[in-house]
Structures are given as structure tokens and as C-alpha cells.
Amino acid sequence: MTDEQAPNTGNGNGSASGEANTRAFLLQQLYVKDLSFEAPNTPKIFLESELEPETELNIRNSHSSVGENLYEVILHISVHAKKGDQTIFLVELDQAGLFVLKGYSAEECSTLLGTQCPGTLFPYAREAVSATVGKGGFPPLMLQPINFDLLYARAREKSEAQD
């Protein structure tokens, strides 16, 4: 070791002193809070030769504090596939997670809860929706990636415009 190099006595968080003001962003628990699948027109719908459904996707997220630095974040996804006015299937999913957010300002927490947390939950929600649709007898549905940063920014702009 040269005189210019100090020994590594840090705890991996960028500070060698282990101060209590460290930041943490952790996924503590992942779970499906609610899942519903309906295919009201089966088996008749399977007999149609050209089934090209119109798919409507609705997505939103919510969060609540459940303890000190602990938040439940829920990603609500609804997929309604229909042909004309006939429902092919409807999937509704609440994919949830418990997140530890420590050492962030209120504004930073709000941004993380609206962007990073739902972004973390989305791959699990996408798999749950695809698997559920497949188990319903339909080709698995692949949800495309979602830019939660953009959705959050638009929601903030809309909220500020209403104030």
C-alpha cells in the first residue's frame, strides 16, 4: 500500500464511518394481493376460427406506509380482451411488494414509490398475467415494457395543472 491509498474500512455504502444517514432501497417481500380471471364466453369462444381480440390495458399503482421506512406498493393491472362487445377474457391483478426506503427526502420517496417500485414489480406482474391467460386456454399474453418514469412525470404534471 502506498501513502496515497487508505485501507478499505468502509461498509460498502460509500462511507468509511458507518454513519446512520445511509440510504436503503430494498424489496423486502413480493406477493400477489389479488388475482381474478374471467372467460365468460368459453367454450363457445374457442370454436371461432379467427379470434383477433382487441386488448385494453389499464395500469396504475398505489402505495401506503405500513411502518417506519416500510411501504406497500401495489401495481394494479387490468387486461380486457374482447371481440366487438363480446368478452374473450378479463384479467385483473394486484401485484404487491413491501419496500424499505430509508434516508430519502419526502420528494425522493415519492419519486421512488411512483417509478422504481412499480418498475420492480412489473416483470412479476407480466409473468403472472401471461401465465394466467395461458392457463385459461388462450395464447400467453406478453405485456410490453412500461416507462414508469414517464407515467409518473405525466401524473405529476396533471396533478399540478389541476391545483
N, C-alpha and C positions, 0 to 999 in steps of 0.2 A: 504494500500500500504506500502511495506517495503522500507527501504532506498536503497536497491539494484534495485528496479523497478522504471523506469521512466514512467511518464504518456505518453499515446499514443497520440502524437500530430502530427503524420505523415499524409500524404495524400494518403496512400495506395501504394506508389511506392517504399517503402523501405527506404525512407529518410524522416527525420522529418523537413528538411529545405525547401522543395518545390523548390529545385533548378531547373533551366531552362534546365539542361542537362539530363532530364529524357528521357527514351526510350518509343516509342509507335509503336505498330504493330497493325493496325486496318483495318478491312474490312469496307470501307465506303459505297460502292454501289456494287450490284451484278446484272448482266444483260446478256441476250443473245444478242451478237453483230450480229451474222449471223447464220442462220439455213437453211439447204437445205435437202430435202428428195426426192429421185427418186426411182421409181419402174417401170422401162420401160417395163417389160415383164408381167405386170398384164393385164388382169385377167388370161391369159394362165398359168402363173406360179402357181396359186392356184389349178389348176387341176391336177398337178403332185402329185402322191401319196407318193413318198419317196423323200422329199425335205431335203437333208442334205447339207447345204451350207458350203463352205469354207469361212471363215471370215478373212479379212485382216484389221488390226487396225493400223492406223498411228496416232501418237500423238506428239505434240511439243508445246512449249509455247514461247511467246514473251512478251516484256514489253516496255513501253516508259514512260518518265517523262511527266506529264501533269500539273505540278505546283510544288511549293516548298513542298518537302516531300510527294508528291502525285504521284502515279504511276498507269497506266493502265496495267493490266496483262491479257493476252489473252491465254486461253488454246484451242488449235486447235485440234479437234478430227475428224478423218475420218474413217468410218467403211464401207467397201465394202464387201457385201455378194454375192457370185456367185457360180454357179454350172457349172463347166467347164469354157467355155468362155461366159456363159450367166449370166448377172447381175440379181440378185434377188432384191437387194435394195442397195442404197448408201445413207449414212447419213454423212453430213458434218456440224460440229458445231463449232462455236467460242463462248465459254463461257468466259465472261469477268468479271473483277472486278476492282474497284478503291481501292487502298490500301494506307494507310498513314504509312510511315516508317520514324520515327523521332529519332534522337540520335544514329544512327548506322554509323559505318565507311563505306566507299565505298565497301570494300570487304564483310562486313556483309550484306549490302543492296543487293549486287549481289547474295549472297547465299540465302537470304530470297526470292528474286524475282524469283529465279530458283528452289526453293524447297517448302517452306511453302506456298507461294501464289498459285502456281498451285495445291498443295495438298489441299488447302482450296476450290478451285474451282471445283475439280474433282467430289465430290459427287453430286453437282448440274448438272454437265455435264453428269454424268452417268444416272441420273434420266431423263434428257431431251432426251438423246439418246434412252433409254428404252421406254419412253412414245411415242416418235415419231415413232419408229419402230412398236409399238403396234397399234398406230392409222393408220399405213399403212396397217394393216390387218395381220401382222406377229406376231409370239410369241415375247413378250418383250425380248430384248437383255440385259443381265446382264454383264456389263464390270467388270472385275476383278480388285482388288486394284492394284495401281501402286506405286512403290517405287521411288518417285521423287528425293530423296537424291542420290540414286544410278544412276539415269539418269543424274543428274547434275554432279556428280563426273566423269562419263564416258565422258560427253561432255567436261568437263574441261581438262581431260587427252588427248582427241583427239585434242582439240584446242592447247594445249601446245606442242603436238608432231608435229603439223603442223608448229609451229613457229620456 
